[in-house]
Amino acid sequence: MARLSNRVAVQLFRRLPWLAELWAARRSFVEGRGIPWAPLRRPLAQSRVALVTTAGVHVAADTPFDMRDRDGDPSFRVIPSETPAQALTITHDYYDHSAADRDINVVLPIDRLREAHAAGRVGGLGPRIYSFMGHVDGPHIRTLLDVTAPQVARRLVEDGVDAAVMTPA
Amino acid sequence: MGLVQRAVESAGISTVGITLQKTVTERVRPPRAVFLRYPFGHPMGEAFARAQQAAILEDLLRTLETAGPGAIVEPGYAWKRHRFA
């Protein structure tokens, strides 16, 4: 039932884009105090760039994100960078991903970043992509802030990444 | 997504993110953002639109190179109307 009402909401938001602004205006968000800042250490042509997404992408064989919990799922999935696009799927009932189901680059520009690397625009790719499911609410916000987002940040450091490109749903 | 971005930047990694919702981004305050007036589910544009996706990725990379703290860059591509080379 919850999944059905999500589907209805997704279609409403798709057809009436102004609803999104109304939703944002009425909702409270974790507001940022100050802006963290890490300038690029070296030119992009020498930098290792990783992708991070909150579009609910994961390797099809991996555990899907939890769609039963109304407050969402603050966990993340790891996707090896060399994974072919066909091996990926999306578990996320809170947006219309029909276009991304056909071409994952709509939410995760994996092929475009490979091309940028081949063209020498970026020096290298992060060895792993980190993927969240963007619907995180209630107590899961704390888990995201205190546990899973810092875990991904540490892993990106261990991966030797200089920069991250982040895409939402 | 801005929360994850802030955590990654705090670990010393330069980050840039796409936002489809400027109101939220102005409140969450990620380090660097590219705002597109695109529908949910289409942060990189349309399916199989390589030129569009490549242009948006290039905007993201350029924002990494040039933007200052809190910048929200607006390329202004009209949904389904802008012609990408």
gemmi code that builds the backbone of each chain (N, CA, C; Angstrom):
import gemmi

chains = {
    "A": [
        ("MET", (0.831, -1.212, 0.000), (0.000, 0.000, 0.000), (0.862, 1.257, 0.000)),
        ("ALA", (1.875, 1.245, 0.880), (2.766, 2.407, 0.932), (3.465, 2.586, -0.423)),
        ("ARG", (3.813, 1.460, -1.038), (4.521, 1.562, -2.324), (3.587, 2.094, -3.402)),
        ("LEU", (2.310, 1.752, -3.300), (1.336, 2.241, -4.277), (1.166, 3.754, -4.139)),
        ("SER", (1.019, 4.226, -2.894), (0.829, 5.671, -2.709), (2.086, 6.424, -3.143)),
        ("ASN", (3.255, 5.798, -2.977), (4.475, 6.425, -3.486), (4.400, 6.596, -4.989)),
        ("ARG", (3.899, 5.557, -5.668), (3.829, 5.620, -7.126), (2.903, 6.741, -7.579)),
        ("VAL", (1.797, 6.915, -6.857), (0.861, 7.994, -7.190), (1.562, 9.342, -6.997)),
        ("ALA", (2.250, 9.491, -5.869), (2.950, 10.750, -5.587), (3.998, 11.040, -6.654)),
        ("VAL", (4.720, 10.009, -7.058), (5.770, 10.182, -8.071), (5.176, 10.724, -9.366)),
        ("GLN", (4.027, 10.178, -9.763), (3.398, 10.630, -11.001), (2.882, 12.068, -10.868)),
        ("LEU", (2.347, 12.405, -9.680), (1.881, 13.786, -9.450), (3.041, 14.769, -9.573)),
        ("PHE", (4.165, 14.423, -8.933), (5.325, 15.301, -8.968), (5.868, 15.446, -10.384)),
        ("ARG", (5.733, 14.363, -11.168), (6.234, 14.408, -12.538), (5.375, 15.334, -13.389)),
        ("ARG", (4.071, 15.262, -13.177), (3.166, 16.050, -14.011), (3.028, 17.499, -13.540)),
        ("LEU", (3.231, 17.726, -12.263), (3.064, 19.072, -11.703), (4.362, 19.498, -11.013)),
        ("PRO", (5.330, 19.969, -11.811), (6.649, 20.278, -11.248), (6.603, 21.290, -10.094)),
        ("TRP", (5.625, 22.176, -10.080), (5.562, 23.187, -9.011), (5.289, 22.544, -7.657)),
        ("LEU", (4.746, 21.333, -7.653), (4.515, 20.634, -6.382), (5.813, 20.452, -5.609)),
        ("ALA", (6.904, 20.243, -6.343), (8.196, 20.006, -5.695), (8.622, 21.221, -4.873)),
        ("GLU", (8.390, 22.416, -5.429), (8.750, 23.638, -4.707), (7.885, 23.802, -3.453)),
        ("LEU", (6.612, 23.458, -3.599), (5.683, 23.546, -2.472), (6.120, 22.582, -1.372)),
        ("TRP", (6.478, 21.369, -1.797), (6.940, 20.344, -0.867), (8.193, 20.837, -0.130)),
        ("ALA", (9.122, 21.423, -0.885), (10.376, 21.890, -0.289), (10.127, 23.032, 0.691)),
        ("ALA", (9.166, 23.903, 0.358), (8.908, 25.068, 1.201), (8.305, 24.656, 2.543)),
        ("ARG", (7.568, 23.552, 2.552), (6.876, 23.149, 3.781), (7.664, 22.177, 4.628)),
        ("ARG", (8.730, 21.666, 4.080), (9.473, 20.640, 4.769), (10.651, 21.281, 5.492)),
        ("SER", (11.109, 20.638, 6.561), (12.307, 21.179, 7.188), (13.500, 20.349, 6.733)),
        ("PHE", (14.625, 21.005, 6.574), (15.832, 20.318, 6.131), (16.927, 20.544, 7.154)),
        ("VAL", (17.901, 19.668, 7.107), (19.071, 19.889, 7.948), (19.839, 21.034, 7.295)),
        ("GLU", (19.752, 22.219, 7.898), (20.363, 23.386, 7.276), (21.852, 23.414, 7.564)),
        ("GLY", (22.603, 23.809, 6.563), (24.056, 23.806, 6.703), (24.540, 25.016, 7.473)),
        ("ARG", (25.427, 24.766, 8.421), (26.095, 25.879, 9.100), (27.497, 25.972, 8.528)),
        ("GLY", (27.792, 27.084, 7.887), (29.077, 27.213, 7.211), (29.119, 26.311, 5.989)),
        ("ILE", (30.165, 26.441, 5.223), (30.305, 25.617, 4.023), (31.669, 24.940, 4.068)),
        ("PRO", (31.685, 23.593, 4.146), (32.988, 22.915, 4.109), (33.679, 23.209, 2.781)),
        ("TRP", (34.984, 23.310, 2.794), (35.678, 23.705, 1.569), (37.024, 23.014, 1.433)),
        ("ALA", (37.167, 22.273, 0.340), (38.434, 21.620, 0.006), (38.751, 21.954, -1.446)),
        ("PRO", (39.623, 22.938, -1.692), (39.932, 23.295, -3.081), (40.625, 22.142, -3.811)),
        ("LEU", (40.495, 22.108, -5.122), (41.172, 21.078, -5.921), (42.664, 21.114, -5.628)),
        ("ARG", (43.233, 19.948, -5.392), (44.659, 19.884, -5.034), (45.558, 19.985, -6.250)),
        ("ARG", (45.061, 19.495, -7.391), (45.865, 19.484, -8.620), (44.911, 19.604, -9.797)),
        ("PRO", (45.443, 19.900, -10.978), (44.551, 20.025, -12.140), (43.717, 18.753, -12.338)),
        ("LEU", (42.515, 18.914, -12.879), (41.633, 17.751, -13.080), (42.287, 16.688, -13.950)),
        ("ALA", (43.112, 17.113, -14.904), (43.770, 16.150, -15.796), (44.702, 15.218, -15.022)),
        ("GLN", (45.042, 15.612, -13.795), (45.873, 14.749, -12.938), (45.094, 14.248, -11.723)),
        ("SER", (43.800, 14.519, -11.676), (43.003, 14.172, -10.496), (42.218, 12.884, -10.723)),
        ("ARG", (42.025, 12.168, -9.617), (41.169, 10.983, -9.655), (39.772, 11.413, -9.222)),
        ("VAL", (38.809, 11.191, -10.105), (37.441, 11.669, -9.879), (36.503, 10.478, -9.657)),
        ("ALA", (35.689, 10.558, -8.610), (34.734, 9.483, -8.295), (33.310, 9.980, -8.484)),
        ("LEU", (32.410, 9.037, -8.670), (30.982, 9.358, -8.727), (30.310, 8.918, -7.430)),
        ("VAL", (29.404, 9.757, -6.956), (28.552, 9.417, -5.813), (27.136, 9.794, -6.226)),
        ("THR", (26.180, 8.949, -5.913), (24.808, 9.262, -6.310), (23.835, 8.970, -5.170)),
        ("THR", (22.693, 9.632, -5.212), (21.622, 9.323, -4.260), (20.380, 8.858, -5.022)),
        ("ALA", (20.602, 8.302, -6.219), (19.485, 7.907, -7.077), (19.053, 6.455, -6.878)),
        ("GLY", (19.624, 5.774, -5.874), (19.177, 4.405, -5.592), (19.718, 3.355, -6.542)),
        ("VAL", (20.861, 3.656, -7.185), (21.464, 2.702, -8.132), (22.239, 1.647, -7.350)),
        ("HIS", (22.209, 0.405, -7.816), (23.079, -0.632, -7.243), (23.287, -1.749, -8.247)),
        ("VAL", (24.307, -2.574, -7.994), (24.519, -3.761, -8.819), (23.285, -4.637, -8.647)),
        ("ALA", (22.744, -5.128, -9.761), (21.466, -5.845, -9.718), (21.512, -7.020, -8.745)),
        ("ALA", (22.668, -7.659, -8.618), (22.788, -8.833, -7.740), (22.904, -8.439, -6.263)),
        ("ASP", (23.109, -7.165, -5.982), (23.303, -6.683, -4.611), (21.948, -6.519, -3.903)),
        ("THR", (21.989, -6.362, -2.560), (20.758, -6.177, -1.780), (20.088, -4.854, -2.165)),
        ("PRO", (18.808, -4.877, -2.513), (18.140, -3.616, -2.871), (17.999, -2.684, -1.656)),
        ("PHE", (17.723, -1.421, -1.899), (17.416, -0.499, -0.807), (16.048, -0.852, -0.234)),
        ("ASP", (15.830, -0.480, 1.033), (14.602, -0.833, 1.746), (13.462, 0.101, 1.335)),
        ("MET", (12.467, -0.465, 0.679), (11.322, 0.339, 0.243), (10.133, 0.180, 1.189)),
        ("ARG", (10.279, -0.631, 2.242), (9.161, -0.863, 3.166), (9.128, 0.196, 4.264)),
        ("ASP", (10.304, 0.690, 4.621), (10.412, 1.662, 5.716), (10.023, 3.042, 5.181)),
        ("ARG", (8.997, 3.640, 5.779), (8.522, 4.942, 5.308), (9.573, 6.042, 5.438)),
        ("ASP", (10.501, 5.847, 6.388), (11.556, 6.836, 6.575), (12.746, 6.606, 5.644)),
        ("GLY", (12.611, 5.648, 4.762), (13.666, 5.435, 3.781), (14.771, 4.522, 4.254)),
        ("ASP", (15.952, 4.701, 3.669), (17.072, 3.791, 3.907), (18.363, 4.602, 3.837)),
        ("PRO", (19.087, 4.746, 4.967), (20.302, 5.561, 4.965), (21.570, 4.791, 4.573)),
        ("SER", (21.434, 3.522, 4.187), (22.626, 2.732, 3.861), (23.112, 3.082, 2.453)),
        ("PHE", (24.277, 2.541, 2.106), (24.802, 2.801, 0.766), (25.282, 1.503, 0.141)),
        ("ARG", (25.410, 1.519, -1.165), (25.922, 0.376, -1.910), (27.217, 0.787, -2.599)),
        ("VAL", (28.092, -0.196, -2.776), (29.368, 0.039, -3.456), (29.288, -0.585, -4.846)),
        ("ILE", (29.668, 0.190, -5.836), (29.641, -0.283, -7.226), (31.062, -0.170, -7.786)),
        ("PRO", (31.707, -1.300, -8.136), (33.040, -1.189, -8.748), (32.943, -0.371, -10.031)),
        ("SER", (33.915, 0.535, -10.240), (33.822, 1.491, -11.353), (33.752, 0.836, -12.719)),
        ("GLU", (34.311, -0.387, -12.831), (34.336, -1.023, -14.164), (33.038, -1.785, -14.450)),
        ("THR", (32.075, -1.740, -13.513), (30.804, -2.441, -13.716), (30.118, -1.948, -14.998)),
        ("PRO", (29.750, -2.866, -15.904), (29.029, -2.407, -17.095), (27.640, -1.874, -16.732)),
        ("ALA", (27.193, -0.877, -17.465), (25.914, -0.227, -17.161), (24.767, -1.238, -17.098)),
        ("GLN", (24.830, -2.304, -17.905), (23.737, -3.285, -17.945), (23.622, -4.073, -16.647)),
        ("ALA", (24.687, -4.081, -15.835), (24.665, -4.853, -14.586), (24.038, -4.054, -13.449)),
        ("LEU", (23.634, -2.797, -13.736), (23.107, -1.929, -12.684), (21.585, -1.870, -12.727)),
        ("THR", (20.992, -1.636, -11.564), (19.558, -1.431, -11.511), (19.268, -0.319, -10.489)),
        ("ILE", (18.001, 0.097, -10.411), (17.615, 1.162, -9.484), (16.502, 0.652, -8.585)),
        ("THR", (16.683, 0.789, -7.262), (15.590, 0.516, -6.331), (15.288, 1.823, -5.614)),
        ("HIS", (14.200, 2.471, -5.987), (13.879, 3.794, -5.448), (12.453, 4.105, -5.906)),
        ("ASP", (11.492, 4.030, -4.988), (10.090, 4.234, -5.373), (9.684, 5.697, -5.361)),
        ("TYR", (10.627, 6.586, -5.013), (10.230, 7.968, -4.756), (10.501, 8.908, -5.918)),
        ("TYR", (10.884, 8.375, -7.067), (10.963, 9.213, -8.274), (10.749, 8.331, -9.502)),
        ("ASP", (10.449, 8.965, -10.608), (10.204, 8.242, -11.847), (11.548, 7.972, -12.524)),
        ("HIS", (12.023, 6.711, -12.443), (13.333, 6.419, -13.044), (13.210, 5.648, -14.350)),
        ("SER", (12.094, 5.840, -15.065), (11.925, 5.094, -16.324), (13.009, 5.468, -17.351)),
        ("ALA", (13.405, 6.744, -17.394), (14.465, 7.134, -18.338), (15.805, 6.536, -17.910)),
        ("ALA", (16.093, 6.594, -16.604), (17.360, 6.052, -16.098), (17.418, 4.527, -16.209)),
        ("ASP", (16.254, 3.875, -16.196), (16.234, 2.421, -16.392), (16.719, 2.067, -17.801)),
        ("ARG", (16.434, 2.957, -18.751), (16.871, 2.714, -20.130), (18.328, 3.118, -20.323)),
        ("ASP", (18.731, 4.219, -19.675), (20.105, 4.724, -19.803), (20.539, 5.251, -18.439)),
        ("ILE", (21.375, 4.478, -17.757), (21.776, 4.807, -16.379), (22.486, 6.163, -16.310)),
        ("ASN", (23.061, 6.587, -17.453), (23.774, 7.876, -17.484), (22.869, 9.072, -17.198)),
        ("VAL", (21.571, 8.868, -17.210), (20.627, 9.933, -16.876), (20.755, 10.324, -15.397)),
        ("VAL", (21.098, 9.350, -14.548), (21.294, 9.673, -13.123), (22.735, 9.441, -12.649)),
        ("LEU", (23.488, 8.646, -13.401), (24.863, 8.311, -12.996), (25.741, 8.331, -14.248)),
        ("PRO", (26.480, 9.438, -14.479), (27.163, 9.614, -15.771), (28.434, 8.776, -15.913)),
        ("ILE", (28.279, 7.477, -15.757), (29.427, 6.564, -15.720), (30.138, 6.510, -17.084)),
        ("ASP", (29.363, 6.419, -18.163), (29.994, 6.364, -19.495), (30.590, 7.719, -19.874)),
        ("ARG", (29.904, 8.803, -19.493), (30.413, 10.142, -19.822), (31.724, 10.408, -19.067)),
        ("LEU", (31.827, 9.936, -17.822), (33.070, 10.148, -17.070), (34.199, 9.291, -17.653)),
        ("ARG", (33.873, 8.083, -18.109), (34.888, 7.242, -18.784), (35.409, 7.958, -20.022)),
        ("GLU", (34.495, 8.589, -20.775), (34.909, 9.320, -21.978), (35.794, 10.513, -21.611)),
        ("ALA", (35.426, 11.201, -20.523), (36.236, 12.347, -20.081), (37.639, 11.876, -19.684)),
        ("HIS", (37.710, 10.689, -19.097), (39.006, 10.109, -18.730), (39.791, 9.751, -19.988)),
        ("ALA", (39.118, 9.100, -20.962), (39.785, 8.708, -22.218), (40.297, 9.940, -22.960)),
        ("ALA", (39.578, 11.067, -22.824), (39.972, 12.296, -23.516), (41.032, 13.073, -22.735)),
        ("GLY", (41.389, 12.581, -21.552), (42.403, 13.260, -20.750), (41.874, 14.431, -19.943)),
        ("ARG", (40.571, 14.611, -19.940), (39.982, 15.725, -19.178), (40.145, 15.498, -17.687)),
        ("VAL", (39.983, 14.242, -17.257), (40.266, 13.884, -15.858), (41.355, 12.812, -15.855)),
        ("GLY", (42.160, 12.819, -14.785), (43.324, 11.934, -14.744), (42.989, 10.475, -14.499)),
        ("GLY", (41.910, 10.217, -13.763), (41.572, 8.834, -13.445), (40.186, 8.756, -12.825)),
        ("LEU", (39.693, 7.533, -12.695), (38.382, 7.319, -12.079), (38.582, 6.720, -10.693)),
        ("GLY", (37.726, 7.091, -9.766), (37.733, 6.416, -8.478), (37.455, 4.938, -8.714)),
        ("PRO", (38.065, 4.037, -7.921), (37.859, 2.607, -8.162), (36.442, 2.139, -7.843)),
        ("ARG", (35.740, 2.931, -7.061), (34.382, 2.552, -6.661), (33.431, 3.746, -6.753)),
        ("ILE", (32.160, 3.424, -7.050), (31.078, 4.407, -7.016), (30.300, 4.130, -5.735)),
        ("TYR", (29.884, 5.166, -5.027), (29.081, 4.982, -3.812), (27.673, 5.489, -4.082)),
        ("SER", (26.701, 4.689, -3.670), (25.326, 5.000, -4.040), (24.376, 4.925, -2.847)),
        ("PHE", (23.645, 5.990, -2.665), (22.614, 6.063, -1.632), (21.248, 6.063, -2.299)),
        ("MET", (20.218, 5.906, -1.471), (18.848, 6.061, -1.928), (18.382, 7.365, -1.264)),
        ("GLY", (18.080, 8.356, -2.087), (17.913, 9.710, -1.582), (16.782, 9.950, -0.599)),
        ("HIS", (15.861, 8.995, -0.454), (14.780, 9.210, 0.503), (15.242, 8.771, 1.891)),
        ("VAL", (15.612, 9.740, 2.716), (16.097, 9.466, 4.071), (15.410, 10.454, 4.995)),
        ("ASP", (14.649, 9.952, 5.957), (13.859, 10.836, 6.808), (13.871, 10.308, 8.243)),
        ("GLY", (13.237, 11.067, 9.153), (13.090, 10.627, 10.541), (14.439, 10.277, 11.174)),
        ("PRO", (14.489, 9.180, 11.930), (15.724, 8.816, 12.645), (16.873, 8.476, 11.701)),
        ("HIS", (16.551, 8.130, 10.452), (17.619, 7.750, 9.514), (18.493, 8.925, 9.124)),
        ("ILE", (17.996, 10.159, 9.322), (18.821, 11.329, 8.993), (20.070, 11.338, 9.871)),
        ("ARG", (19.877, 11.007, 11.162), (21.030, 10.956, 12.079), (22.022, 9.884, 11.648)),
        ("THR", (21.470, 8.717, 11.241), (22.351, 7.628, 10.796), (23.166, 8.076, 9.583)),
        ("LEU", (22.498, 8.768, 8.653), (23.204, 9.260, 7.472), (24.307, 10.240, 7.879)),
        ("LEU", (23.952, 11.200, 8.729), (24.906, 12.245, 9.121), (26.059, 11.693, 9.946)),
        ("ASP", (25.732, 10.779, 10.894), (26.755, 10.326, 11.851), (27.496, 9.083, 11.399)),
        ("VAL", (26.855, 8.272, 10.577), (27.464, 6.977, 10.247), (27.778, 6.832, 8.752)),
        ("THR", (26.728, 6.765, 7.932), (26.987, 6.306, 6.561), (27.658, 7.357, 5.666)),
        ("ALA", (27.280, 8.633, 5.790), (27.943, 9.653, 4.956), (29.433, 9.767, 5.330)),
        ("PRO", (29.783, 9.819, 6.647), (31.213, 9.832, 6.986), (31.952, 8.565, 6.546)),
        ("GLN", (31.255, 7.410, 6.570), (31.893, 6.167, 6.096), (32.281, 6.289, 4.625)),
        ("VAL", (31.364, 6.809, 3.825), (31.648, 6.968, 2.396), (32.779, 7.973, 2.198)),
        ("ALA", (32.766, 9.051, 2.987), (33.835, 10.050, 2.882), (35.197, 9.393, 3.167)),
        ("ARG", (35.263, 8.567, 4.216), (36.524, 7.888, 4.556), (36.944, 6.932, 3.451)),
        ("ARG", (35.977, 6.205, 2.894), (36.305, 5.258, 1.833), (36.836, 5.969, 0.595)),
        ("LEU", (36.256, 7.138, 0.292), (36.743, 7.897, -0.870), (38.192, 8.351, -0.637)),
        ("VAL", (38.512, 8.722, 0.612), (39.894, 9.093, 0.933), (40.803, 7.876, 0.735)),
        ("GLU", (40.349, 6.708, 1.228), (41.141, 5.477, 1.058), (41.297, 5.113, -0.421)),
        ("ASP", (40.300, 5.461, -1.211), (40.355, 5.193, -2.650), (41.311, 6.153, -3.376)),
        ("GLY", (41.854, 7.119, -2.656), (42.781, 8.066, -3.263), (42.122, 9.056, -4.203)),
        ("VAL", (40.872, 9.383, -3.896), (40.096, 10.259, -4.773), (40.388, 11.733, -4.466)),
        ("ASP", (40.522, 12.543, -5.518), (40.744, 13.983, -5.345), (39.444, 14.776, -5.421)),
        ("ALA", (38.507, 14.283, -6.212), (37.256, 15.034, -6.409), (36.097, 14.064, -6.601)),
        ("ALA", (34.896, 14.506, -6.212), (33.702, 13.676, -6.383), (32.614, 14.460, -7.086)),
        ("VAL", (31.977, 13.805, -8.048), (30.835, 14.365, -8.768), (29.597, 13.653, -8.242)),
        ("MET", (28.642, 14.430, -7.730), (27.492, 13.849, -7.034), (26.204, 14.115, -7.825)),
        ("THR", (25.427, 13.060, -7.996), (24.168, 13.221, -8.736), (22.982, 12.745, -7.897)),
        ("PRO", (21.904, 13.529, -7.892), (20.706, 13.164, -7.139), (19.781, 12.295, -8.000)),
        ("ALA", (18.590, 12.055, -7.482), (17.593, 11.322, -8.263), (16.964, 12.250, -9.288)),
    ],
    "B": [
        ("MET", (21.060, 14.751, -0.622), (22.356, 14.554, -1.251), (23.384, 15.578, -0.780)),
        ("GLY", (22.903, 16.803, -0.505), (23.805, 17.845, -0.032), (24.510, 17.444, 1.260)),
        ("LEU", (23.835, 16.637, 2.086), (24.433, 16.219, 3.355), (25.620, 15.295, 3.106)),
        ("VAL", (25.464, 14.374, 2.179), (26.560, 13.475, 1.820), (27.700, 14.293, 1.230)),
        ("GLN", (27.337, 15.250, 0.382), (28.358, 16.081, -0.256), (29.174, 16.854, 0.773)),
        ("ARG", (28.480, 17.402, 1.758), (29.179, 18.150, 2.806), (30.140, 17.248, 3.576)),
        ("ALA", (29.713, 15.994, 3.833), (30.571, 15.055, 4.566), (31.820, 14.723, 3.760)),
        ("VAL", (31.656, 14.535, 2.465), (32.794, 14.176, 1.606), (33.770, 15.355, 1.509)),
        ("GLU", (33.233, 16.553, 1.329), (34.095, 17.740, 1.259), (34.851, 17.923, 2.584)),
        ("SER", (34.167, 17.655, 3.695), (34.793, 17.802, 5.013), (35.970, 16.845, 5.184)),
        ("ALA", (35.984, 15.747, 4.404), (37.101, 14.792, 4.472), (38.255, 15.226, 3.569)),
        ("GLY", (38.139, 16.399, 2.930), (39.241, 16.937, 2.136), (39.150, 16.663, 0.649)),
        ("ILE", (37.987, 16.201, 0.186), (37.793, 15.908, -1.230), (36.916, 17.001, -1.846)),
        ("SER", (37.342, 17.554, -2.986), (36.538, 18.582, -3.667), (35.291, 17.934, -4.243)),
        ("THR", (34.144, 18.548, -4.023), (32.898, 17.957, -4.505), (32.083, 18.961, -5.307)),
        ("VAL", (31.321, 18.424, -6.243), (30.325, 19.231, -6.952), (29.095, 18.359, -7.138)),
        ("GLY", (27.918, 18.967, -7.002), (26.698, 18.181, -7.152), (25.708, 18.879, -8.043)),
        ("ILE", (24.858, 18.076, -8.666), (23.744, 18.656, -9.418), (22.605, 18.872, -8.438)),
        ("THR", (21.866, 19.941, -8.610), (20.636, 20.106, -7.868), (19.503, 20.425, -8.837)),
        ("LEU", (18.355, 19.834, -8.571), (17.155, 20.131, -9.350), (16.216, 20.989, -8.508)),
        ("GLN", (16.640, 21.284, -7.277), (15.800, 22.049, -6.357), (16.628, 23.097, -5.644)),
        ("LYS", (16.556, 24.296, -6.174), (17.411, 25.358, -5.655), (17.060, 25.728, -4.207)),
        ("THR", (15.758, 25.713, -3.884), (15.331, 26.088, -2.528), (16.014, 25.214, -1.480)),
        ("VAL", (16.038, 23.907, -1.743), (16.652, 22.980, -0.798), (18.151, 23.240, -0.714)),
        ("THR", (18.772, 23.421, -1.874), (20.225, 23.608, -1.931), (20.654, 24.872, -1.192)),
        ("GLU", (19.849, 25.933, -1.308), (20.187, 27.174, -0.608), (20.178, 26.981, 0.900)),
        ("ARG", (19.391, 26.000, 1.363), (19.327, 25.767, 2.808), (20.367, 24.768, 3.295)),
        ("VAL", (20.593, 23.711, 2.488), (21.553, 22.678, 2.899), (22.997, 23.175, 2.736)),
        ("ARG", (23.225, 24.051, 1.756), (24.513, 24.695, 1.498), (25.661, 23.719, 1.211)),
        ("PRO", (25.578, 22.992, 0.110), (26.735, 22.195, -0.311), (27.830, 23.118, -0.849)),
        ("PRO", (29.064, 22.639, -0.930), (30.177, 23.511, -1.367), (30.012, 24.067, -2.781)),
        ("ARG", (29.636, 23.204, -3.738), (29.484, 23.656, -5.137), (28.300, 22.924, -5.755)),
        ("ALA", (27.453, 23.652, -6.458), (26.292, 23.006, -7.077), (26.070, 23.556, -8.476)),
        ("VAL", (25.513, 22.710, -9.325), (25.042, 23.127, -10.637), (23.533, 22.909, -10.633)),
        ("PHE", (22.790, 23.998, -10.826), (21.327, 23.920, -10.774), (20.746, 23.808, -12.180)),
        ("LEU", (19.905, 22.781, -12.363), (19.203, 22.606, -13.638), (17.716, 22.574, -13.361)),
        ("ARG", (16.962, 23.282, -14.182), (15.504, 23.283, -14.054), (14.950, 22.072, -14.813)),
        ("TYR", (15.333, 20.906, -14.356), (14.951, 19.645, -14.991), (14.040, 18.867, -14.035)),
        ("PRO", (13.206, 17.971, -14.590), (12.346, 17.169, -13.705), (13.146, 16.156, -12.880)),
        ("PHE", (12.590, 15.763, -11.735), (13.195, 14.707, -10.921), (13.481, 13.497, -11.809)),
        ("GLY", (14.565, 12.838, -11.522), (14.892, 11.639, -12.291), (15.732, 11.925, -13.521)),
        ("HIS", (16.050, 13.219, -13.761), (16.808, 13.595, -14.953), (17.959, 14.554, -14.652)),
        ("PRO", (18.763, 14.287, -13.640), (19.834, 15.250, -13.332), (20.834, 15.433, -14.474)),
        ("MET", (21.032, 14.387, -15.306), (21.987, 14.496, -16.418), (21.267, 14.667, -17.750)),
        ("GLY", (19.963, 14.891, -17.718), (19.231, 15.124, -18.955), (18.422, 13.921, -19.400)),
        ("GLU", (18.387, 13.709, -20.716), (17.528, 12.668, -21.279), (18.325, 11.407, -21.638)),
        ("ALA", (17.590, 10.293, -21.751), (18.218, 9.015, -22.074), (18.892, 9.066, -23.441)),
        ("PHE", (20.094, 8.525, -23.502), (20.883, 8.389, -24.739), (21.229, 9.736, -25.382)),
        ("ALA", (21.068, 10.832, -24.651), (21.434, 12.157, -25.159), (22.879, 12.430, -24.754)),
        ("ARG", (23.799, 11.856, -25.515), (25.213, 11.910, -25.141), (25.756, 13.320, -25.061)),
        ("ALA", (25.409, 14.157, -26.063), (25.939, 15.522, -26.088), (25.445, 16.305, -24.870)),
        ("GLN", (24.182, 16.097, -24.522), (23.616, 16.781, -23.359), (24.310, 16.322, -22.075)),
        ("GLN", (24.424, 15.024, -21.912), (25.055, 14.480, -20.700), (26.510, 14.930, -20.603)),
        ("ALA", (27.213, 14.942, -21.748), (28.617, 15.363, -21.742), (28.737, 16.839, -21.397)),
        ("ALA", (27.811, 17.654, -21.892), (27.851, 19.094, -21.605), (27.614, 19.341, -20.117)),
        ("ILE", (26.688, 18.588, -19.528), (26.404, 18.769, -18.104), (27.598, 18.303, -17.268)),
        ("LEU", (28.215, 17.181, -17.663), (29.410, 16.732, -16.942), (30.514, 17.786, -17.035)),
        ("GLU", (30.677, 18.377, -18.227), (31.697, 19.416, -18.388), (31.384, 20.625, -17.494)),
        ("ASP", (30.106, 20.980, -17.372), (29.725, 22.073, -16.466), (30.112, 21.731, -15.022)),
        ("LEU", (29.918, 20.477, -14.649), (30.268, 20.041, -13.294), (31.785, 20.138, -13.083)),
        ("LEU", (32.545, 19.664, -14.064), (34.007, 19.683, -13.934), (34.521, 21.120, -13.879)),
        ("ARG", (33.946, 21.973, -14.718), (34.391, 23.373, -14.720), (34.041, 24.052, -13.387)),
        ("THR", (32.906, 23.663, -12.826), (32.526, 24.231, -11.527), (33.533, 23.810, -10.454)),
        ("LEU", (34.011, 22.561, -10.540), (35.048, 22.108, -9.606), (36.290, 22.982, -9.719)),
        ("GLU", (36.603, 23.388, -10.952), (37.835, 24.141, -11.193), (37.718, 25.608, -10.809)),
        ("THR", (36.505, 26.163, -10.951), (36.427, 27.624, -10.877), (35.548, 28.194, -9.766)),
        ("ALA", (34.599, 27.399, -9.235), (33.608, 27.993, -8.321), (34.175, 28.224, -6.920)),
        ("GLY", (33.629, 29.217, -6.244), (33.982, 29.491, -4.860), (32.972, 28.851, -3.926)),
        ("PRO", (33.239, 28.910, -2.602), (32.382, 28.234, -1.608), (30.904, 28.640, -1.710)),
        ("GLY", (30.041, 27.641, -1.840), (28.602, 27.881, -1.850), (28.029, 28.261, -3.205)),
        ("ALA", (28.865, 28.221, -4.245), (28.399, 28.636, -5.576), (27.287, 27.719, -6.073)),
        ("ILE", (26.252, 28.320, -6.663), (25.219, 27.555, -7.368), (25.243, 28.058, -8.812)),
        ("VAL", (25.855, 27.266, -9.682), (26.023, 27.645, -11.082), (24.750, 27.281, -11.850)),
        ("GLU", (24.301, 28.175, -12.724), (23.069, 27.911, -13.478), (23.323, 27.975, -14.981)),
        ("PRO", (23.512, 26.826, -15.626), (23.741, 26.841, -17.075), (22.505, 27.306, -17.853)),
        ("GLY", (21.320, 27.165, -17.280), (20.111, 27.696, -17.910), (19.593, 26.906, -19.106)),
        ("TYR", (19.902, 25.623, -19.180), (19.397, 24.806, -20.294), (17.897, 24.565, -20.127)),
        ("ALA", (17.099, 25.008, -21.112), (15.654, 24.780, -21.055), (15.375, 23.295, -21.325)),
        ("TRP", (14.552, 22.698, -20.491), (14.240, 21.266, -20.602), (13.639, 20.937, -21.959)),
        ("LYS", (14.282, 20.028, -22.669), (13.848, 19.530, -23.983), (13.857, 20.596, -25.071)),
        ("ARG", (14.326, 21.789, -24.776), (14.358, 22.828, -25.812), (15.779, 23.244, -26.164)),
        ("HIS", (16.688, 23.174, -25.181), (18.062, 23.581, -25.473), (18.692, 22.610, -26.468)),
        ("ARG", (19.371, 23.145, -27.470), (20.054, 22.287, -28.447), (21.504, 22.110, -28.058)),
        ("PHE", (21.872, 20.863, -27.778), (23.263, 20.563, -27.462), (23.952, 20.133, -28.747)),
        ("ALA", (25.192, 20.533, -28.908), (25.914, 20.255, -30.165), (25.972, 18.762, -30.454)),
    ],
}
model = gemmi.Model(1)
for chain_id, residues in chains.items():
    chain = gemmi.Chain(chain_id)
    for i, (resn, *xyz) in enumerate(residues, 1):
        res = gemmi.Residue()
        res.name, res.seqid = resn, gemmi.SeqId(i, " ")
        for name, pos in zip(("N", "CA", "C"), xyz):
            atom = gemmi.Atom()
            atom.name, atom.element = name, gemmi.Element(name[0])
            atom.pos, atom.b_iso = gemmi.Position(*pos), 0.0
            res.add_atom(atom)
        chain.add_residue(res)
    model.add_chain(chain)
structure = gemmi.Structure()
structure.add_model(model)
structure.setup_entities()
